[in-house]
Amino acid sequence: MGIFPNETSAIRLVGAILTDLHDEWQATERRYLSEDSMSLLYPQRDSLATAELTAGD
């Protein structure tokens, strides 16, 4: 006898866990990769000038 009586109940549990995790990621400000780790991938972009839009533009 296994932990789950059938495949459908295992899929239902996994779906419930994924739905809960999805809701947490939607409700909070989280990132998979931090800004610091992403800046290491593209160091030349940090030195480029960035355009800024203002309300009068």
N, C-alpha and C positions, 0 to 999 in steps of 0.2 A: 504494500500500500504506500503510495506516495504522499507528498504534502498536499497536493491539489487533486481533487477527485477527477478532474478532466482538463483538457487543454483550454477550454473556454474560460474556466475560472482563473487559470494562470494569466491569460491574456487580459482579463478584466482587472486583475490586481496590478499588472504592469501599466495598463492604461490609466488607472486611478492615480498611481504614483507619478506618471509623466504629466498628467493633468495638474496635479498639485504643484509639481516643480515649475510647470509653465506659468501657473498663476503667480507663484512667488517671483519669478523673473520679470513678469509684466508689472507687478506692483512696486518693485523696488528698483533703484538705480544701480544695476550691476553690469559688469563687463566680463566677457570671457578672457580678454587680454587687457592688461592695464595700459595706460598711455605711455608709461615709461618703457615697457617691453616693446610696444609698437614703434616708439621713436628709435629704438636700436635697429629696427629693420630698415628704416629709411632715414638715416642721419642727415643726408643732404637737404631734406625738406625742412628741417628745423632752422636752417640758415637762410632760407628764402623769405623774401618780403611777402607779407600777407595783405591782401586788399581788405578794406573794411568799409561796409556800407553804413551810411548814416540815414537818419530819417529824412533829411533834405535832398538826398540823391534821387 
